[in-house]
């Protein structure tokens, strides 16, 4: 399998030039990277690490690690995903009581690294990243010549649909967004209470992934300066399309991750949704009675040709101030590259994960370990998911102010519409880059 296509090497090199400027500021503010070489003197063994995250199967992974490691003990604390969780990590670093390991998505890693919120893992994990992960994945965790995290999974977008409802209403699985709209209109004509999908206006990451799929480039660089294109033509096309579906009632609006979202899918008032590789595991627990009724397909595209955006993907990073960088790096290495770790994470029955490992060697292990395969009768989750990795559109770069940008988009979209959200995100990103002392291309 070819490496994931996010972002291209040339795009990444340009982006890193701008990130280096951020890192220089962060190094000055935080007194350099001296602590990153190993942190403070190690405590008496065994060392206890604190790990914050939200990933499915995390506790099972920690339990497996603790059973096989005598010198390191990990305590896992579940935190919220998204902005609330990242704020918690940021505040903990600033207060001097950060965890030793934290889950950080690719979307947020450049911002955390450039603000000096992470330990430099080059010495402790740089070789692991170079040896165990494709070059394009390495680019997502290596900025300014330094390794800032160990990657875990890759998340191409997928399309999940109710096979029973599609059959009942005579709906074919859409291959294009035009077909998706037609299918939604057909459903509405048959039953006003049934929608082809719901739109989560609190999920700027989904909007970004769809813009990515459609050819948008929210952040790019020219030399050492950042260029913001959140409201570019491709992104406006995506936003207008989905806003039109909401306004016409073809899709309804339900917050992502809410009880209402699960209820709509369970009751059949929503017949499909846009997800990713990581969606499959949670569904087996959230909607057990729908076993055998969900199908998985590639995401519809604008022209019918295979294309996807990246929708998530998580790394293991060490927040600034950890006194156990060496041990934290060892845990991060084990949890991302050891078959026992992948098996433990994906074998959990109470909190099953369906993450697709970024480490290609671990994908067969993951496919064998995933216990939810029977839920998707007739659909091979890992075969379908793995095939989508190569469809991720190249050229996307995450920005240095992603958290505030996403918040601005979400807030504005909730008050107005998606196109207004893009405009607000554009303004917020430009303002944030300037406030950080970075160069901005107008």
C-alpha positions as CSV (number, residue, x, y, z in Angstrom):
1,X,0.0,0.0,0.0
2,X,1.3,3.4,-0.9
3,X,1.8,6.0,1.9
4,X,-1.0,8.3,2.8
5,X,-1.2,11.3,0.5
6,X,-1.5,14.1,3.1
7,X,0.2,16.5,2.6
8,X,2.7,16.4,-0.4
9,X,6.4,16.6,0.4
10,X,6.8,20.0,-1.3
11,X,3.8,21.4,0.5
12,X,5.0,20.1,3.8
13,X,8.5,21.5,3.3
14,X,7.0,24.9,2.6
15,X,4.7,24.7,5.6
16,X,7.6,23.7,7.9
17,X,9.5,26.8,7.0
18,X,6.6,28.8,8.5
19,X,6.3,26.5,11.5
20,X,10.0,26.8,12.2
21,X,9.4,30.5,12.8
22,X,6.8,29.6,15.3
23,X,9.0,27.1,17.0
24,X,11.8,29.6,17.3
25,X,9.4,31.9,19.2
26,X,8.3,29.0,21.4
27,X,11.8,27.9,22.2
28,X,12.7,31.4,23.3
29,X,9.6,31.6,25.5
30,X,10.1,28.1,27.0
31,X,13.9,28.3,27.6
32,X,14.9,25.9,24.8
33,X,14.6,22.2,24.5
34,X,17.0,21.1,27.2
35,X,14.3,19.3,29.1
36,X,13.2,17.5,26.0
37,X,16.4,15.4,26.0
38,X,15.0,13.4,29.0
39,X,13.3,15.7,31.4
40,X,14.3,15.8,35.1
41,X,16.2,13.0,36.8
42,X,14.1,9.8,36.8
43,X,12.3,8.9,40.0
44,X,12.7,5.6,41.7
45,X,11.2,2.7,39.7
46,X,8.5,2.0,38.8
47,X,7.8,5.3,37.1
48,X,4.1,6.3,37.0
49,X,2.9,8.1,33.9
50,X,-0.3,10.0,33.5
51,X,-2.0,9.7,30.1
52,X,-4.9,11.8,29.0
53,X,-7.0,10.9,26.0
54,X,-10.4,10.0,24.6
55,X,-9.6,7.2,22.1
56,X,-11.7,4.1,22.0
57,X,-9.9,1.1,23.6
58,X,-7.4,3.4,25.4
59,X,-8.0,1.8,28.8
60,X,-7.6,-1.7,27.4
61,X,-4.3,-0.7,25.9
62,X,-3.1,0.8,29.1
63,X,-4.1,-2.4,31.0
64,X,-2.1,-4.5,28.5
65,X,1.0,-2.2,28.9
66,X,0.9,-2.4,32.7
67,X,0.7,-6.2,32.7
68,X,3.9,-6.4,30.6
69,X,6.0,-3.6,31.9
70,X,7.4,-3.7,35.4
71,X,9.3,-0.4,35.4
72,X,6.6,1.8,34.0
73,X,3.0,2.1,35.2
74,X,0.5,4.2,33.2
75,X,-2.7,5.8,34.7
76,X,-5.3,6.7,32.1
77,X,-7.7,9.6,32.5
78,X,-10.4,10.1,29.9
79,X,-10.9,13.7,28.8
80,X,-13.3,15.3,26.3
81,X,-12.3,15.2,22.7
82,X,-12.2,18.5,20.7
83,X,-11.7,22.0,22.0
84,X,-12.6,21.3,25.6
85,X,-10.0,18.5,25.8
86,X,-7.3,20.6,24.2
87,X,-8.0,23.5,26.5
88,X,-7.6,21.2,29.4
89,X,-4.2,20.1,28.2
90,X,-3.1,23.6,27.4
91,X,-4.1,24.9,30.8
92,X,-2.4,22.0,32.5
93,X,0.8,22.7,30.8
94,X,0.7,26.4,31.7
95,X,-0.1,25.5,35.3
96,X,2.8,23.1,35.5
97,X,0.7,20.0,36.1
98,X,0.4,18.5,32.6
99,X,0.1,14.8,31.9
100,X,3.1,12.8,30.7
101,X,1.3,11.6,27.6
102,X,-1.7,13.1,25.7
103,X,-3.6,12.3,22.6
104,X,-3.2,15.1,20.0
105,X,-4.8,15.0,16.6
106,X,-2.8,15.8,13.5
107,X,-5.0,18.9,13.1
108,X,-3.8,20.4,16.3
109,X,-0.2,19.2,16.5
110,X,1.4,22.1,14.7
111,X,-0.3,24.6,17.0
112,X,0.8,22.7,20.2
113,X,4.3,22.3,18.9
114,X,4.7,25.9,17.7
115,X,3.5,27.3,21.0
116,X,6.0,25.3,23.0
117,X,3.4,23.1,24.7
118,X,5.2,19.8,23.8
119,X,8.4,18.1,24.6
120,X,10.9,17.5,21.7
121,X,10.8,13.7,21.1
122,X,13.5,13.7,18.5
123,X,16.1,11.9,20.7
124,X,13.6,9.5,22.2
125,X,11.3,8.7,19.4
126,X,12.7,10.2,16.2
127,X,14.2,6.9,15.0
128,X,10.9,5.1,15.7
129,X,9.0,7.5,13.6
130,X,11.5,7.3,10.7
131,X,11.6,3.5,10.7
132,X,8.0,2.6,11.4
133,X,5.9,5.1,9.5
134,X,5.5,6.3,5.9
135,X,7.3,9.5,4.9
136,X,4.0,11.4,4.6
137,X,3.0,10.4,8.1
138,X,6.4,11.5,9.4
139,X,5.7,14.9,7.9
140,X,2.6,15.3,10.0
141,X,4.6,14.9,13.3
142,X,8.0,16.4,12.4
143,X,8.3,20.2,12.2
144,X,11.5,22.3,12.2
145,X,13.6,19.2,12.0
146,X,12.2,17.9,15.3
147,X,9.8,15.0,16.1
148,X,6.9,16.1,18.3
149,X,4.8,13.1,18.6
150,X,4.4,9.4,17.6
151,X,1.5,8.8,15.1
152,X,-1.1,6.2,15.7
153,X,-3.8,6.1,13.1
154,X,-4.8,7.5,9.7
155,X,-8.4,8.5,9.0
156,X,-9.8,8.6,5.5
157,X,-13.4,9.5,5.2
158,X,-16.0,6.8,4.7
159,X,-19.8,6.7,4.0
160,X,-22.0,4.7,6.4
161,X,-25.5,3.9,5.3
162,X,-28.5,1.8,6.5
163,X,-28.8,-1.0,4.1
164,X,-32.4,-1.9,5.2
165,X,-33.6,1.7,4.7
166,X,-31.9,2.1,1.3
167,X,-33.5,-1.1,0.2
168,X,-36.9,-0.1,1.6
169,X,-36.9,3.2,-0.2
170,X,-35.2,2.0,-3.4
171,X,-32.1,4.2,-2.8
172,X,-28.8,3.3,-4.5
173,X,-25.6,4.1,-2.7
174,X,-24.5,7.5,-4.1
175,X,-21.2,7.8,-5.8
176,X,-21.4,11.6,-6.4
177,X,-22.7,14.5,-4.3
178,X,-25.3,15.1,-7.0
179,X,-26.6,11.5,-6.5
180,X,-26.5,12.1,-2.8
181,X,-28.8,15.1,-3.1
182,X,-31.1,13.2,-5.4
183,X,-31.3,10.3,-3.0
184,X,-32.0,12.7,-0.1
185,X,-34.9,14.3,-2.1
186,X,-36.3,10.9,-2.9
187,X,-36.3,9.9,0.8
188,X,-38.1,13.1,1.7
189,X,-40.7,12.5,-0.9
190,X,-41.3,9.0,0.5
191,X,-41.3,10.1,4.2
192,X,-40.8,13.6,5.5
193,X,-39.4,12.2,8.7
194,X,-36.5,10.4,7.1
195,X,-33.4,12.3,6.1
196,X,-30.4,11.1,4.0
197,X,-28.1,12.4,6.7
198,X,-27.7,15.1,9.4
199,X,-25.4,18.0,9.3
200,X,-23.4,18.7,12.5
201,X,-22.9,22.4,12.6
202,X,-20.7,22.0,15.7
203,X,-18.1,20.0,13.7
204,X,-15.6,22.3,11.9
205,X,-13.3,19.3,11.4
206,X,-15.9,17.6,9.2
207,X,-16.3,20.8,7.1
208,X,-12.5,21.0,6.8
209,X,-12.4,17.3,5.6
210,X,-15.0,17.9,3.0
211,X,-13.3,21.1,1.8
212,X,-10.1,19.1,1.7
213,X,-11.8,16.4,-0.4
214,X,-13.2,19.2,-2.7
215,X,-9.8,20.7,-3.4
216,X,-9.8,23.4,-0.7
217,X,-6.6,24.5,1.0
218,X,-7.3,26.3,4.2
219,X,-3.6,26.9,5.0
220,X,-0.5,27.1,2.8
221,X,2.8,28.9,2.9
222,X,4.8,31.1,0.7
223,X,8.4,31.2,1.9
224,X,8.2,31.8,5.7
225,X,4.7,33.3,5.6
226,X,1.3,31.7,6.1
227,X,-1.5,32.1,3.6
228,X,-5.1,31.5,4.7
229,X,-7.7,30.2,2.2
230,X,-10.5,29.0,4.4
231,X,-13.1,30.8,2.3
232,X,-11.6,29.8,-1.0
233,X,-13.8,28.9,-3.9
234,X,-13.6,25.1,-3.3
235,X,-14.5,25.5,0.3
236,X,-17.4,27.9,-0.5
237,X,-18.7,25.4,-3.0
238,X,-18.8,22.7,-0.3
239,X,-20.3,25.0,2.3
240,X,-23.0,26.2,-0.1
241,X,-23.9,22.7,-1.1
242,X,-24.4,21.5,2.5
243,X,-26.2,24.7,3.6
244,X,-28.6,24.2,0.7
245,X,-29.3,20.7,1.8
246,X,-30.0,21.9,5.3
247,X,-32.2,24.8,4.1
248,X,-34.3,22.5,1.9
249,X,-34.7,19.9,4.6
250,X,-32.9,17.2,2.7
251,X,-30.6,16.9,5.7
252,X,-31.4,18.0,9.2
253,X,-29.1,19.6,11.7
254,X,-28.0,17.6,14.7
255,X,-24.9,18.3,16.9
256,X,-22.1,15.7,16.4
257,X,-21.6,13.3,19.2
258,X,-25.0,14.1,20.8
259,X,-27.6,11.7,22.1
260,X,-29.9,13.1,19.5
261,X,-27.5,12.1,16.8
262,X,-27.4,8.5,18.0
263,X,-31.2,8.4,18.4
264,X,-31.7,9.6,14.9
265,X,-29.5,6.9,13.5
266,X,-31.1,4.2,15.7
267,X,-34.7,5.2,14.9
268,X,-34.1,5.4,11.2
269,X,-34.9,9.1,10.8
270,X,-31.3,9.5,9.5
271,X,-30.4,6.9,6.9
272,X,-26.6,7.5,6.5
273,X,-23.7,9.6,7.7
274,X,-20.2,10.8,6.9
275,X,-17.6,9.1,9.1
276,X,-14.1,7.7,9.0
277,X,-12.2,4.6,9.9
278,X,-12.7,5.2,13.6
279,X,-16.5,5.4,13.3
280,X,-17.0,1.7,12.9
281,X,-16.0,0.5,16.4
282,X,-18.2,2.9,18.4
283,X,-21.3,2.0,16.4
284,X,-21.2,-1.6,17.6
285,X,-21.7,-0.3,21.2
286,X,-23.9,2.7,20.6
287,X,-26.4,0.9,18.3
288,X,-26.1,-2.9,19.0
289,X,-29.6,-3.7,17.8
290,X,-28.7,-2.5,14.3
291,X,-26.1,-5.2,13.7
292,X,-26.1,-6.3,10.1
293,X,-28.0,-3.2,8.9
294,X,-25.0,-0.8,8.2
295,X,-23.1,-0.7,5.0
296,X,-19.8,1.0,4.3
297,X,-18.8,2.7,1.1
298,X,-16.3,5.2,-0.3
299,X,-17.4,8.8,0.3
300,X,-19.4,10.4,-2.6
301,X,-17.3,12.8,-4.7
302,X,-17.9,15.7,-6.9
303,X,-16.9,14.0,-10.2
304,X,-17.2,10.4,-9.3
305,X,-13.5,9.8,-9.1
306,X,-12.1,8.4,-5.8
307,X,-11.2,11.2,-3.4
308,X,-11.2,11.7,0.4
309,X,-10.2,14.1,3.0
310,X,-8.5,13.2,6.3
311,X,-11.1,13.2,9.1
312,X,-9.1,12.9,12.3
313,X,-6.1,10.8,13.2
314,X,-4.3,10.8,16.5
315,X,-0.8,11.0,17.8
316,X,0.8,10.4,21.2
317,X,2.6,13.5,22.4
318,X,4.4,14.4,25.6
319,X,3.2,17.8,27.0
320,X,5.9,20.3,28.1
321,X,7.0,19.8,31.7
322,X,6.8,16.0,31.9
323,X,9.5,14.6,34.3
324,X,9.4,11.3,32.5
325,X,10.0,12.0,28.9
326,X,12.0,8.8,28.3
327,X,9.3,6.6,29.8
328,X,6.6,8.5,28.0
329,X,8.3,8.0,24.7
330,X,8.7,4.3,25.4
331,X,4.9,4.0,26.1
332,X,4.2,6.0,22.9
333,X,6.5,3.7,20.9
334,X,4.9,0.6,22.3
335,X,1.3,1.6,21.9
336,X,1.8,2.5,18.2
337,X,4.1,-0.2,16.9
338,X,3.6,-3.3,19.1
339,X,1.2,-5.9,18.0
340,X,0.1,-6.6,21.5
341,X,-0.9,-2.9,21.9
342,X,-2.9,-2.8,18.7
343,X,-4.6,-6.1,19.6
344,X,-5.5,-4.8,23.0
345,X,-6.9,-1.5,21.7
346,X,-9.0,-3.1,19.0
347,X,-10.1,-6.2,21.0
348,X,-11.9,-4.2,23.7
349,X,-15.6,-5.2,23.8
350,X,-16.7,-2.4,26.1
351,X,-15.0,0.4,24.1
352,X,-14.0,-1.1,20.7
353,X,-11.7,0.8,18.4
354,X,-11.6,0.5,14.7
355,X,-8.7,2.9,14.1
356,X,-6.6,2.2,11.0
357,X,-2.9,2.2,12.2
358,X,-0.6,4.6,10.4
359,X,2.1,1.9,10.8
360,X,1.4,-0.3,7.7
361,X,2.8,-3.3,9.5
362,X,0.1,-3.1,12.1
363,X,-2.9,-3.0,9.7
364,X,-3.2,-6.8,9.4
365,X,-2.9,-7.0,13.2
366,X,-5.7,-4.5,13.5
367,X,-7.9,-6.3,11.0
368,X,-7.6,-9.6,12.9
369,X,-8.1,-7.9,16.3
370,X,-11.2,-5.9,15.5
371,X,-14.1,-7.6,17.1
372,X,-16.9,-5.7,15.4
373,X,-16.6,-7.3,12.0
374,X,-19.8,-9.3,12.3
375,X,-21.7,-6.1,13.0
376,X,-21.1,-5.1,9.3
377,X,-22.4,-8.2,7.6
378,X,-21.0,-8.5,4.2
379,X,-18.6,-5.5,4.6
380,X,-14.9,-5.9,5.4
381,X,-14.2,-2.8,7.5
382,X,-10.4,-2.9,7.2
383,X,-10.3,-3.8,3.6
384,X,-12.7,-0.9,2.6
385,X,-11.0,1.5,5.0
386,X,-7.5,0.6,3.9
387,X,-8.4,1.1,0.2
388,X,-9.4,4.7,0.9
389,X,-6.0,5.8,2.3
390,X,-4.6,6.3,-1.2
391,X,-7.6,8.5,-2.1
392,X,-6.8,11.2,0.4
393,X,-6.2,14.4,-1.7
394,X,-2.7,15.7,-1.5
395,X,-1.7,19.3,-0.8
396,X,-3.5,19.9,2.5
397,X,-1.7,21.7,5.4
398,X,-2.9,22.3,8.9
399,X,-2.4,25.7,10.4
400,X,-0.7,27.1,13.5
401,X,-4.0,28.5,14.9
402,X,-6.3,25.6,14.1
403,X,-8.2,25.5,17.4
404,X,-9.3,29.1,17.4
405,X,-10.1,28.8,13.7
406,X,-12.4,25.8,14.2
407,X,-14.1,27.6,17.1
408,X,-14.8,30.7,15.0
409,X,-16.2,28.6,12.2
410,X,-18.4,26.6,14.6
411,X,-19.7,29.7,16.4
412,X,-20.5,31.6,13.3
413,X,-22.1,28.7,11.5
414,X,-24.4,28.0,14.5
415,X,-25.6,31.6,14.4
416,X,-25.8,32.0,10.7
417,X,-24.8,29.5,8.0
418,X,-21.8,27.6,6.8
419,X,-20.5,30.2,4.4
420,X,-20.6,32.8,7.1
421,X,-18.6,30.2,9.2
422,X,-15.9,30.1,6.6
423,X,-15.7,33.9,6.5
424,X,-15.4,34.0,10.3
425,X,-12.8,31.3,10.2
426,X,-10.8,33.2,7.6
427,X,-10.8,36.4,9.8
428,X,-9.9,34.5,12.9
429,X,-7.0,32.6,11.3
430,X,-5.5,35.8,9.9
431,X,-5.9,37.6,13.2
432,X,-4.4,34.7,15.1
433,X,-1.4,34.4,12.9
434,X,-0.6,38.1,13.2
435,X,-1.1,38.0,17.0
436,X,1.4,35.1,17.1
437,X,4.0,37.2,15.4
438,X,4.0,35.1,12.3
439,X,4.2,36.4,8.7
440,X,0.9,36.5,6.8
441,X,0.4,36.6,3.0
442,X,-2.5,38.7,2.0
